[in-house]
Amino acid sequence: MFGGLGNLAGIMKQAKAMQENLQKVQESLANSRFEADAGAGMVRAVVNGKSELVDIKIDPQAAEDIELLEDLIKAAFAAASKKAQETAKSEMAQLTGGLNIPGLSELMGGGA
């Protein structure tokens, strides 16, 4: 009659372990830095694992053409963010064993 409860307890234990591992991955990603440049290094952007801009370096020569500078900033930020999202997706795949769990992407910080 209660044979299924042992299985339920096991599933709950696994869910708790996965939640703890998810927190560790989120903390690790938040402390990680992802860097990319644009314009042969004229603009370098650094983002954290949540794709938040944490640093940007601009070569003074890039400031001579404002439109180009704007494009270089966007490109560097996009490339750094893509690296962060790819790493988050990879970490999530390791955590879940490749299973696609709805809503987990949002928990990781951005739907990667």
Backbone as CSV, one residue per row, in Angstrom:
resi,resn,N_x,N_y,N_z,CA_x,CA_y,CA_z,C_x,C_y,C_z
1,MET,0.812,-1.200,0.000,0.000,0.000,0.000,0.857,1.266,0.000
2,PHE,1.971,1.282,0.759,2.819,2.465,0.842,4.107,2.308,0.055
3,GLY,4.174,1.336,-0.851,5.392,1.080,-1.616,5.821,2.265,-2.462
4,GLY,4.885,3.031,-2.960,5.202,4.182,-3.801,5.794,5.347,-3.033
5,LEU,5.612,5.387,-1.726,6.129,6.505,-0.936,7.651,6.527,-0.907
6,GLY,8.277,5.360,-0.914,9.740,5.314,-0.951,10.265,5.936,-2.227
7,ASN,9.591,5.675,-3.336,9.964,6.246,-4.621,9.776,7.765,-4.604
8,LEU,8.680,8.217,-4.015,8.413,9.654,-3.903,9.480,10.328,-3.058
9,ALA,9.873,9.684,-1.968,10.923,10.253,-1.109,12.230,10.366,-1.877
10,GLY,12.529,9.379,-2.692,13.743,9.425,-3.511,13.717,10.561,-4.517
11,ILE,12.558,10.762,-5.133,12.405,11.844,-6.100,12.561,13.197,-5.404
12,MET,11.975,13.329,-4.229,12.086,14.589,-3.477,13.545,14.858,-3.097
13,LYS,14.254,13.815,-2.726,15.669,13.954,-2.362,16.484,14.418,-3.577
14,GLN,16.194,13.842,-4.745,16.886,14.231,-5.969,16.564,15.685,-6.342
15,ALA,15.311,16.081,-6.176,14.909,17.459,-6.489,15.628,18.449,-5.579
16,LYS,15.759,18.104,-4.303,16.454,18.976,-3.361,17.931,19.094,-3.743
17,ALA,18.548,17.980,-4.114,19.954,17.996,-4.519,20.131,18.839,-5.782
18,MET,19.194,18.710,-6.723,19.279,19.497,-7.957,19.134,20.986,-7.646
19,GLN,18.245,21.330,-6.727,18.057,22.728,-6.344,19.329,23.289,-5.723
20,GLU,19.979,22.508,-4.862,21.226,22.959,-4.255,22.308,23.146,-5.312
21,ASN,22.386,22.208,-6.255,23.369,22.322,-7.330,23.076,23.528,-8.220
22,LEU,21.800,23.806,-8.457,21.410,24.958,-9.255,21.889,26.242,-8.594
23,GLN,21.725,26.343,-7.280,22.185,27.528,-6.557,23.695,27.703,-6.704
24,LYS,24.435,26.604,-6.616,25.892,26.673,-6.759,26.275,27.147,-8.155
25,VAL,25.585,26.637,-9.167,25.872,27.040,-10.544,25.544,28.518,-10.735
26,GLN,24.417,28.969,-10.193,24.036,30.381,-10.312,25.088,31.278,-9.664
27,GLU,25.563,30.912,-8.488,26.584,31.701,-7.803,27.878,31.718,-8.602
28,SER,28.250,30.569,-9.129,29.465,30.480,-9.927,29.368,31.357,-11.172
29,LEU,28.234,31.299,-11.858,28.046,32.116,-13.049,28.050,33.605,-12.717
30,ALA,27.411,33.970,-11.625,27.358,35.384,-11.236,28.756,35.934,-10.985
31,ASN,29.658,35.086,-10.529,31.025,35.518,-10.244,31.953,35.349,-11.440
32,SER,31.473,34.728,-12.510,32.292,34.520,-13.701,32.304,35.787,-14.547
33,ARG,33.348,35.921,-15.344,33.471,37.061,-16.251,33.679,36.536,-17.667
34,PHE,32.997,37.168,-18.626,33.086,36.793,-20.017,33.446,38.035,-20.814
35,GLU,34.481,37.928,-21.610,35.053,39.085,-22.279,35.014,38.890,-23.787
36,ALA,34.748,39.975,-24.500,34.792,39.952,-25.958,35.158,41.341,-26.443
37,ASP,35.712,41.389,-27.656,36.052,42.696,-28.215,35.453,42.843,-29.593
38,ALA,35.480,44.073,-30.077,34.996,44.393,-31.417,35.930,45.431,-32.014
39,GLY,35.948,45.475,-33.326,36.801,46.460,-33.994,38.269,46.193,-33.757
40,ALA,38.671,44.940,-33.840,40.080,44.549,-33.630,40.593,45.047,-32.279
41,GLY,39.736,44.943,-31.276,40.144,45.310,-29.920,39.921,46.763,-29.552
42,MET,39.281,47.528,-30.412,39.044,48.938,-30.092,38.049,49.094,-28.945
43,VAL,37.129,48.135,-28.832,36.175,48.122,-27.725,36.189,46.723,-27.128
44,ARG,36.333,46.664,-25.816,36.336,45.386,-25.103,35.282,45.469,-24.003
45,ALA,34.356,44.493,-24.015,33.277,44.454,-23.023,33.454,43.221,-22.139
46,VAL,33.133,43.386,-20.863,33.170,42.282,-19.909,31.803,42.221,-19.241
47,VAL,31.203,41.014,-19.266,29.921,40.803,-18.613,30.063,39.685,-17.591
48,ASN,29.125,39.634,-16.642,29.106,38.512,-15.704,28.200,37.421,-16.271
49,GLY,28.014,36.368,-15.516,27.210,35.246,-15.981,25.748,35.553,-16.170
50,LYS,25.308,36.700,-15.712,23.919,37.129,-15.919,23.819,38.081,-17.107
51,SER,24.897,38.199,-17.872,24.991,39.107,-19.015,24.857,40.574,-18.617
52,GLU,25.274,40.893,-17.410,25.295,42.282,-16.964,26.670,42.860,-17.262
53,LEU,26.700,44.029,-17.854,27.957,44.685,-18.190,28.684,45.081,-16.913
54,VAL,29.919,44.597,-16.748,30.690,44.930,-15.549,31.901,45.795,-15.863
55,ASP,32.322,45.821,-17.141,33.458,46.660,-17.516,33.449,46.872,-19.018
56,ILE,33.953,48.011,-19.417,34.106,48.294,-20.843,35.351,49.148,-21.015
57,LYS,36.144,48.812,-22.013,37.354,49.566,-22.340,37.219,50.046,-23.773
58,ILE,37.533,51.320,-23.992,37.404,51.917,-25.310,38.726,52.564,-25.691
59,ASP,39.253,52.180,-26.840,40.454,52.801,-27.381,40.084,54.233,-27.766
60,PRO,40.853,55.227,-27.348,40.518,56.621,-27.666,40.328,56.883,-29.165
61,GLN,41.009,56.127,-30.015,40.846,56.311,-31.458,39.419,55.991,-31.908
62,ALA,38.742,55.116,-31.182,37.375,54.745,-31.549,36.409,55.900,-31.347
63,ALA,36.765,56.856,-30.517,35.885,57.981,-30.217,35.827,59.001,-31.352
64,GLU,36.672,58.841,-32.340,36.671,59.784,-33.458,35.427,59.638,-34.329
65,ASP,34.831,58.461,-34.321,33.614,58.203,-35.117,32.554,57.651,-34.163
66,ILE,31.671,58.501,-33.708,30.680,58.135,-32.695,29.766,57.010,-33.173
67,GLU,29.309,57.057,-34.407,28.425,55.998,-34.903,29.143,54.651,-34.901
68,LEU,30.393,54.646,-35.341,31.180,53.413,-35.320,31.379,52.948,-33.887
69,LEU,31.672,53.859,-32.988,31.870,53.518,-31.581,30.612,52.878,-30.996
70,GLU,29.457,53.446,-31.293,28.204,52.873,-30.798,28.032,51.439,-31.290
71,ASP,28.325,51.213,-32.580,28.205,49.865,-33.147,29.201,48.903,-32.505
72,LEU,30.423,49.376,-32.259,31.443,48.521,-31.645,31.067,48.142,-30.217
73,ILE,30.502,49.077,-29.477,30.073,48.794,-28.104,28.981,47.725,-28.112
74,LYS,27.999,47.906,-28.990,26.918,46.917,-29.074,27.449,45.547,-29.476
75,ALA,28.369,45.514,-30.422,28.909,44.238,-30.895,29.721,43.545,-29.807
76,ALA,30.552,44.290,-29.091,31.360,43.698,-28.023,30.475,43.181,-26.902
77,PHE,29.461,43.961,-26.532,28.548,43.535,-25.484,27.783,42.283,-25.905
78,ALA,27.301,42.258,-27.140,26.549,41.102,-27.629,27.420,39.843,-27.638
79,ALA,28.667,39.975,-28.066,29.566,38.814,-28.115,29.877,38.297,-26.715
80,ALA,30.118,39.198,-25.775,30.401,38.784,-24.399,29.162,38.133,-23.780
81,SER,27.987,38.699,-24.035,26.735,38.138,-23.515,26.482,36.756,-24.090
82,LYS,26.792,36.569,-25.356,26.601,35.263,-25.987,27.487,34.219,-25.310
83,LYS,28.720,34.594,-24.991,29.611,33.672,-24.283,29.020,33.296,-22.924
84,ALA,28.485,34.282,-22.211,27.886,34.020,-20.900,26.685,33.084,-21.034
85,GLN,25.840,33.331,-22.028,24.645,32.502,-22.221,25.009,31.085,-22.633
86,GLU,26.016,30.938,-23.478,26.447,29.600,-23.891,27.008,28.814,-22.705
87,THR,27.752,29.502,-21.846,28.293,28.844,-20.657,27.167,28.446,-19.721
88,ALA,26.192,29.330,-19.524,25.054,29.012,-18.659,24.283,27.820,-19.211
89,LYS,24.095,27.779,-20.521,23.376,26.667,-21.149,24.142,25.358,-20.963
90,SER,25.452,25.421,-21.105,26.288,24.234,-20.921,26.243,23.742,-19.473
91,GLU,26.334,24.681,-18.539,26.272,24.331,-17.110,24.921,23.703,-16.779
92,MET,23.862,24.256,-17.368,22.522,23.741,-17.112,22.384,22.329,-17.678
93,ALA,22.958,22.092,-18.862,22.886,20.759,-19.466,23.615,19.740,-18.597
94,GLN,24.737,20.140,-18.013,25.448,19.236,-17.109,24.624,18.955,-15.865
95,LEU,23.979,19.981,-15.352,23.181,19.858,-14.136,21.986,18.932,-14.336
96,THR,21.357,19.027,-15.501,20.134,18.266,-15.743,20.370,16.986,-16.534
97,GLY,21.606,16.714,-16.859,21.891,15.524,-17.653,21.342,15.629,-19.059
98,GLY,21.199,16.853,-19.553,20.705,17.080,-20.905,19.197,17.165,-21.014
99,LEU,18.475,16.983,-19.916,17.013,17.079,-19.955,16.590,18.534,-20.103
100,ASN,15.583,18.772,-20.900,15.029,20.109,-21.051,13.932,20.276,-20.007
101,ILE,14.211,21.039,-18.960,13.244,21.241,-17.882,12.637,22.630,-18.034
102,PRO,11.335,22.711,-18.353,10.695,24.018,-18.549,10.878,24.921,-17.337
103,GLY,11.230,26.186,-17.614,11.378,27.176,-16.553,12.762,27.234,-15.946
104,LEU,13.601,26.235,-16.185,14.930,26.229,-15.577,15.812,27.325,-16.157
105,SER,15.641,27.619,-17.430,16.428,28.688,-18.060,16.200,30.014,-17.354
106,GLU,14.949,30.296,-17.029,14.631,31.541,-16.343,15.268,31.588,-14.964
107,LEU,15.287,30.452,-14.287,15.924,30.398,-12.969,17.414,30.666,-13.057
108,MET,18.026,30.299,-14.179,19.453,30.479,-14.364,19.775,31.936,-14.645
109,GLY,18.765,32.730,-14.972,19.018,34.146,-15.133,18.873,34.682,-16.532
110,GLY,18.035,34.075,-17.354,17.839,34.746,-18.598,17.361,33.963,-19.778
111,GLY,16.921,32.784,-19.632,16.341,32.073,-20.757,17.330,31.735,-21.849
112,ALA,18.530,31.362,-21.489,19.568,31.045,-22.467,19.198,29.847,-23.295
